[in-house]
Amino acid sequence: MMKTKSMGRGKYFITFLLLLSFWLLLSGHYDLFHISIGIGCCALVSLLSADLLFDSASGATHHLVIGKFLLYIPWLVYQIILANIAVVKLVLSPKLKIDPRVFTCKTSLKTDVAKTTYGNSITLTPGTITIDIKDDVLYVHALAGNFADDLLTGEMEKRIITIFQR
């Protein structure tokens, strides 16, 4: 029982350290006032959101999720670059037509964190925006049909499944 409590505290501490490191990296203000505000905000956010990063009691599982997520990022950046090129072609080409549409995308992802990662990945990819997520359905706006078709292949969802579902 004692081990579970220390693991529980550990996830808050790890979340706090991650947030504070990121805050210090982005802030650029290293005086006592700003660092104390950063520490306070990171502590509050850690208490409210540590369960989003760590949803199980196993520390080994966390390392696997973080490792798999770090492998997902380069693939996502590549998809963002490809989508940027496609949007530029669409906007600058007189032959191609912008044909906006809203469509639904059913997902088999189970956790809120996985669904949020999926929705945010869609939104980060130019040409598509996740409008809403209700239960197992994502509502997505696409700039043209080919952006919807690319998403409906399921490649992005499969990669997210490998991160979050065991």
C-alpha positions in Angstrom: 0.0 0.0 0.0 2.9 2.4 0.8 4.3 1.7 -2.7 1.1 2.8 -4.4 1.1 6.1 -2.4 4.7 6.9 -3.3 3.9 6.1 -7.0 0.9 8.4 -6.8 3.0 11.2 -5.5 5.7 10.5 -8.1 3.4 11.1 -11.0 2.6 14.6 -9.6 6.3 15.3 -9.1 7.2 14.1 -12.6 4.4 16.1 -14.1 5.6 19.1 -12.1 9.2 18.7 -13.3 8.1 18.3 -16.9 5.9 21.4 -16.8 8.4 23.5 -15.0 11.2 22.5 -17.4 9.0 23.4 -20.3 7.9 26.7 -18.7 11.6 27.7 -17.9 12.5 26.8 -21.5 9.8 29.0 -23.0 9.6 31.8 -20.4 12.9 33.5 -20.8 12.4 35.2 -17.4 14.6 34.0 -14.6 14.1 36.4 -11.8 12.6 35.4 -8.5 9.1 36.8 -9.2 8.7 35.0 -12.5 10.2 31.7 -11.3 7.9 31.7 -8.2 4.8 32.4 -10.4 6.0 29.5 -12.7 6.5 27.2 -9.8 3.0 28.0 -8.4 1.3 27.6 -11.8 3.1 24.3 -12.6 2.3 22.9 -9.1 -1.4 23.8 -9.6 -1.6 22.3 -13.1 0.3 19.2 -11.9 -2.3 18.6 -9.2 -5.1 19.0 -11.7 -3.7 17.1 -14.6 -1.1 14.5 -13.5 -3.7 11.8 -14.2 -3.8 12.8 -17.9 -0.1 11.8 -18.3 -0.2 8.9 -15.9 -3.3 6.7 -16.0 -1.9 3.6 -14.4 0.1 2.6 -11.4 3.0 1.0 -13.3 6.1 3.2 -13.8 7.2 0.9 -16.6 4.0 1.6 -18.5 4.7 5.3 -18.4 8.1 4.9 -19.9 6.6 2.8 -22.7 3.9 5.4 -23.4 6.4 8.3 -23.4 8.9 6.4 -25.6 6.2 5.4 -28.1 4.9 9.0 -28.1 8.4 10.3 -28.8 8.6 8.0 -31.8 5.2 9.3 -33.0 6.3 12.9 -33.1 8.7 12.6 -36.1 6.0 10.9 -38.1 3.5 13.6 -37.2 5.9 16.3 -38.1 6.4 14.6 -41.5 2.6 14.5 -42.0 2.4 18.2 -41.1 5.0 19.0 -43.7 3.2 17.0 -46.4 -0.1 18.6 -45.5 1.5 22.1 -45.6 2.7 21.3 -49.2 -0.8 20.1 -50.1 -2.5 23.2 -48.7 0.0 25.5 -50.6 -0.7 23.6 -53.8 -4.5 23.8 -53.2 -4.4 27.5 -52.4 -2.0 28.6 -55.2 -3.2 26.3 -58.0 -6.0 27.7 -60.2 -7.1 24.2 -61.3 -7.6 22.8 -57.8 -10.7 23.7 -56.0 -11.2 24.3 -52.3 -14.1 22.1 -51.3 -14.7 22.4 -47.5 -16.6 19.7 -45.8 -17.4 18.4 -42.3 -17.3 14.7 -41.8 -17.3 12.3 -38.9 -14.6 9.9 -38.1 -15.4 7.0 -35.7 -12.5 5.9 -33.5 -11.8 2.8 -31.5 -9.5 4.7 -29.0 -10.6 4.1 -25.4 -9.1 6.8 -23.2 -9.7 10.5 -23.2 -6.0 11.2 -23.5 -5.7 9.0 -26.7 -8.8 10.7 -28.2 -7.4 14.1 -27.4 -4.1 13.2 -28.9 -5.9 12.1 -32.0 -8.0 15.2 -32.2 -5.0 17.5 -31.6 -2.9 15.6 -34.2 -5.7 16.1 -36.8 -5.9 19.8 -35.9 -2.1 20.2 -36.1 -2.1 18.8 -39.6 -2.9 21.7 -42.0 -6.2 21.4 -44.0 -8.1 19.6 -41.2 -9.5 20.8 -37.8 -11.2 18.7 -35.2 -14.4 20.5 -34.3 -15.7 18.2 -31.6 -15.3 14.8 -30.0 -18.4 13.1 -28.7 -18.0 9.6 -27.3 -16.2 7.6 -30.1 -16.9 10.1 -32.9 -14.7 13.0 -34.1 -16.2 15.8 -36.1 -13.6 17.1 -38.5 -13.6 20.0 -40.9 -11.5 19.4 -44.0 -10.4 22.0 -46.6 -11.0 19.6 -49.4 -12.0 16.0 -50.0 -8.4 14.7 -50.3 -7.6 15.8 -46.8 -10.7 13.8 -45.5 -9.6 10.8 -47.6 -6.1 10.9 -46.1 -7.5 10.9 -42.6 -10.0 8.2 -43.2 -7.2 5.7 -44.2 -6.8 5.2 -40.4 -3.0 5.5 -40.4 -2.9 8.2 -37.7 -5.4 6.4 -35.5 -3.4 3.1 -35.8 -0.2 4.9 -34.7 -2.0 6.4 -31.7 -3.4 3.0 -30.7 0.1 1.6 -30.6 1.0 4.4 -28.1 -1.9 4.2 -25.7 -3.5 0.8 -25.9 -1.6 -2.3 -24.7 
